[in-house]
Amino acid sequence: MSGAAERGRQVGFGIDIGGSGMKAAVVELESGTLRGERERIKTPHPATPAPMADIVRQLVEAQGWTEPLGVTFPGVVRSGRIETAANLDSSWLGVQADELFSAAAGVDVVVLNDADAAGLAEVEFGAAKGRAGVVVVLTFGTGIGSAMFNDGTLLPNTELGHLELDGALAEHRAAARIRKDEDLGWEEWSARVQRYLRHVELLFSPDLFVVGGGISKNPEKWRQHLDVSTEIVPAELANGAGIVGAALVAATRSARTALPQP
Ligand code: BGC
């Protein structure tokens, strides 16, 4: 049975929530590619639940989407409930986001951590496809997101961006945003990333690092400065990864729940 058949349909729909934008697209589930352009609406400020749920509704309506869909969230999400929201409004804490978005969109919505979604897309279609062992996918953006896999199985909500680095949260020292905010050269920033990756190596002995986020587009800027023992590859799905992973999870879950239960 092909991957798409397991998921019960050929296309899915994903929304990726970030601190500055909420992005959506229809996804081809056989190839992991986006069908057409991504739709993007600015994240409201303050980034509170009600206006963001309304944007989810707008994005769904704009595509005329009527099937289950996936939404990523930049924080810990357990069974659809938001448990941390480092870069969004703290009124998200404790919100049952799957119910909120499902009510707004009028269809079933599954919610998962943004880096977990991006990691799932890399495992299914990208840089980690077919890779056994322990794979750590890290997304460098406003924060540092992480997704950890063993033989392709996700351990959700690992939050490795919140490890300590040089006396601070790692993402406050080494996120991609910090390079710009502190006007660091690539070499200087990479030195921080290297210390961070060595710490992750020490804890988890991974077989592969996949480096994602905007910086995956220009690996020649940072790759040469990183000296770690684990193999490192840039992510392949770039900015669409979260959308693809979210669509994939929603389609897989709805195909499973549609099966007769034993
Ligand atoms: C959040 C993570 C998220 C990462 C990337 C961090 O601040 O705690 O949940 O995956 O940012 O958005």
Boltz pocket constraint, residues with backbone or C-beta under 6 A from the ligand:
constraints:
  - pocket:
      binder: B
      contacts: [[A, 73], [A, 74], [A, 75], [A, 76], [A, 84], [A, 86], [A, 87], [A, 113], [A, 114], [A, 115], [A, 116], [A, 139], [A, 141], [A, 142], [A, 143], [A, 144], [A, 145], [A, 146], [A, 159], [A, 161], [A, 171]]
      max_distance: 6.0
